[in-house]
Amino acid sequence: MSIFGEPESEGQAKTHEVSEVMLGGAILGPGAIPAALIWGAGELFGAISDIFKRD
């Protein structure tokens, strides 16, 4: 669920999710940022693999 409202596409949803995680990292402190980057990289990899799975 995004705090930015309903995204227009799945790609925008991913962008908003990563933005929210980075914002959370800035609020929670430097320890949260590496975790956010790792999570964001996993999300990005998942999105890319989904693109290749489509027929």
N, C-alpha and C positions, 0 to 999 in steps of 0.2 A: 504493500500500500504506500502510495507516495503522498508526501505532504504538499506537493505541487498541484494536486488535482489529477484528473484522469489524463494520462498521456495519450497522444494521438497515434502512436505506433509503439511496437515492442522495442525498437531501437531507442526511442526517447525514454521509455520506461527504464532501460538499463542506465542511460545517462543520468536520470534523476536519482536512481538508487545509489550510484557511485557518488554523486554530488552530496547526497544526504550522509553517506558514510564518511566522506572527507570532512563535512561540516561537524559531524559527531566527533571525529578524531580531534579537530581543533578545539572543541569544547572539553573533551575528556582529558586531553593532554598528549604529550609526545608518545607515550607508550601505546596509545590506541592507533596511531597513524600507520606503523608497519602492519598491524593486523588488518587495518582497512585496505591497505594496498594489496596485501595477499588475497583478501576476500574479493576485492575489485578485479584482480587479475584472474581469479577463478571464475568470476561472473563473465568476464570478457571472453575467456577461453570457452566457456559453456555456450555463449552466444555465437561465437565463430563456428563451433562444432555443430550447432543447430542449423546454421546456414548451409553447411556442407551436407547435412543429412536430408535436406529437402529435395524432393524430386521435381 
